[in-house]
Amino acid sequence: MSKSRKHAQLAEFWRRYRKNKTAVMGLILLTLIVGMAIFADVIIPYAKCIEQVGADRLQGPSAAHFFGTDEYGRDLFARIVHGSRYSLLIGLATSLMALVIGAVLGASAGYFGGMVDNIISRIVDVFMCVPPILLSLAVVAALGTNLRNLIIAITVSCIPGNVRLIRSVVLTTAEQDYVEAAKSYGTSNARIIFRYVLPNAMGPIIVNTTMSISDMMLSAAGLSFIGMGIQPPSPEWGALLSNAQTYLFSAPYMLLFPGMFILASSLAFNLVGDGLTDALDPKLKN
């Protein structure tokens, strides 16, 4: 594909995306949140997250502490800013890992069919019988509570849905004429899947992956909230909510600010995913 054609396609994609004003707002909000995570050390030093000042414990929002302080006198603004790295890392890592594994399994099931499809589909059915949050809890309970195991647990719970989606998309794409032409030229199955089938099915996959990031972030926050995720003193947003339970009435800001950032991040990814749906759906081109 020539560079001019690629530029034309990108321009057309952006033209259609920006027609959705709420999607543009979501993109701006997401950019701000990602920028906060990337430049967290520039915004406020990490030392402020762990610095305990007994005299400042449970101080409300002020010029010295924008979001107030927690029960140990730690700056809540610093903990939320640096906690964005944990939440975004979990959301992105789990979604991408589940996408890669789901693409391999789902594409294999949809492309080969027959026995391969039956085996993969039945295994996926078994996992889908268990609610995702319970599956994540079981994996975390078996492996232990830390960042790596939390990512593994949430990824495992996300894979079945990806397999189902990619299988259904590949079933349609694999019947196209260009796939039959590639087979007639003796092209290997692996090359057909990854060079022709999956790239032409990326629209729904990208949309699903984008919108699943918010689900993964909420799952991580929920597990941390009940003590089965990232453990203190790491400033993950769900862990901050868990710590705030005791001070719900005496220091409600401890619950308010982490909750607002979780809500804003989830909303941003969903709005971007909605915009991608409009921009990538061939039925909406005209």
N, C-alpha and C positions, 0 to 999 in steps of 0.2 A: 504494500500500500504506500503511495507517494506521501511525502510530507504535506503537500498542499491539501490532499484529501483528508489526512488526519486532522489538520488544522480546521478544515471545514466542518468535520464531524464534531470536534470539540466545541467550536463556535455554536453549532446548532444545539448541542447538548446544553451549553450554558444558557443559550437563549430560552430554551424550554424550561430549564431549571429555575431561572430567575423570574419567570412568570408566576411562580408560586411564592407569594410574598412571605408566607409563614415559614416556608422552607429556607428562604434567604435569612430570615431572622434566626432560625435554628442554626444555620451555618455560621452566622456571626457569633452567636452564643457559644457554639462548640469551639470556634477558633479562640475565643477568650479563655475558655476553660482549659483547652490544650496548651495555650500560651502560658497560663498560670502554672501548669504542671512543669513545663519545660524550663521556665525562668523562675521557679520557686526560690532557688538560692539567691537570686538577684532581688526578688521582692522582699524576702525576709530570711535571715540566716536560720539554718536548721537547728542551731543551738537553742533558739527560742522555743522550740518544740519540747525540749527536754529540761529546760532550765526551771527548777522549782524554787519559787519564792513564797515562803509561808505567809508573809505579810500581805501578799496580793491574792490569796486564795478567794475564789468565788466573788471576784470583782466584776461588776457589770460592764457593758460596753462603755468605752471612754476614749479620749484622745491617745492615752498611753497604750490601751489594749482595745483595738477596734471592735472585736467580738467578745470581749471580756476574758476572764480566766477560769480555769477549772479548779477542781478541789485541791490540787497541788500547787496552785499559783502559776501554772503554765499558760502561755499566751494561746488562746483558742484560735485566733486568726492565723498564727504560724502553723498550728496543727492542722487546720483545714487546708491551707495552701499546700503544705507538703503532703497531706493525706490524699490530695488529688492524684499524686503519682501512683499510689497504691491502687486506687479505684480504677483509674484509666488503664494501668498496666494489666490488672485482672480482666477488665472488660475486653481489651484488645487481644491479649494473649489467649484467653479462652476461646474467643470467637474465631480467631485465625487458626488455632490448633484444631478446633472442631470443624472448621471449613475444610482444612487439608484432609483430615481423616474422613470426613463425610463425603468429600469429593471423590476420593479413591474408592470407597465402598459403594457410594450411590451410583457413580458412573459405571463401575464394574457390574453392579446389579442391573442397571438399565440397559447397558450396551450388550452384555453377553446373554442375559435372560436365562431361562431354563433352570438348571440345578444351582448355578451360581446365584441367581436372583432369589430362588427359594431359600437357600441357606442364609444369605445376608438378611433377607426380609424377615425370616422367622426369628433370627437373633435380635434384630431391631424391635420386633414386636414384644419380645420378652422384656427388654429394657423400657419400652414405652408403657408397659403395664404399671411401672413404678413411677409415682410423681417425681418430677425432677428434683425438688427440694429434699425429698426423702432419700433419693439416690445419692445426692451430694452429701447429705449427713452421714450415710452409711460409709461412703468412701473416706470422708474426713475422720470418722471414728476409727476406721481401720488403719489409716496411714498416719494420723496425728495432725495437730493443729499448727500449721505454719503456712507461709505464703505459697511455697511450691505445691504442697498437698492440696491447698485450697484451689489453686489453678487446675490441678489434675481433676479434682472432684467435680468442679463446675463444667470442665470440658467434657467429662464422661456423660454428664447429664444433658449436654447440648448436642452431642453427636447424633443420637437417633433422629431428631427432627431434621438435621441437615441431610442425613442419608435419605430420608423419605422425600424431601424436597428435590434434591439433586437427581435422585432416581426418576422422579416423575418428569423432570425437565429433559433428562437425557433420553427417556423413552420416546419423546416426540422428536428431539433433535436427531437421534440416531437413524431415523427413517428418511432423512432428507437425501436428495439426489447426490449432493457432493460427498456424502459419506459412502454411498454405494460406489461412486466413481473412485474414491480413494481405495476402497477394498479391491476393486477390479485391477488397480495398478499394483497390487501386492503390498500395500502399505501395512506396516505392523499395527496390531490392535492398540498397543500403547500409544503410538504416534497419532492414530486416528482419534483416540479419546482425548489426549491432552493438546493436540494441535488443531483439531477440527470441531469435536463435539463440545467440550467444556467451554472454549472461548465463545462459541455461538450461543451458549446458554448462560452467560455471565450476568445478564440483566437481572433476572429474579434472584440469582445467588448473591449478587452484590447488595441488593435491597434487603434481603433477609439477613445477611451478615451485619449490615449497618444497624438494623433495628434490633438485632439480637444482642448487640453490645450493651444496650441499656438494661436488658433482662439479666445479663451476666453481672453487671454492676449491682443491680438490685439483689441478686442472689448472694453475692459476696457480702453486701451490707447486711442482709438478713442473717447469714451464718455468723458473721462477726457479732451481730447484735445479741445472739443467743449464746455467745461464747465458744462457737465452733469454727471461727475463722481466724483472722490475724489477731494475735494476742498483744495486749498492752506491753510496753508503752508505745508501740507503733501507732501513728496517728491516722489509721484508716477510718473512713467516714462512718462505717457501721459500728466500729468499736467506740467511736466518740458518742454515738447515740446510746450505746449500751451503758457507757459510763454516766450518761446524763439521766438515766432513769431515777436514780436516788434523789436527784435534785430537780425533779420535774416542776415542783411548785416554788421552791426557794430560788432556783436559778434557771428559769425556763429557756433563757438564751442558749444554754448549753445544748439543748435539744433543737432549738429553732434553726440555728445557722448550719449545722451539718445536714439537717433535713432539707433545708433550702437548696444546698449544693447538690445533694443526691437527686432531688426533684428536677433541678435545672439541667443536670447532665443527662438524665433520662429523657427529659423533654427535648433537648437539643438533638440527641441521636434519633429520636423518633420523627422529629420534624425533617431532619436531613433525609432519613429513609423515605419519608412520604414524598419529598421532592424528587428523590432518585426514581421512585416508582413512576412519577409523571414524566420524567425526562427520558427514561429508558424504555418505557412501554411503547412498542411499535404502533399500537392501536391509537395512541394519542398524538402521532406525528402531525396530523393535520388539524 
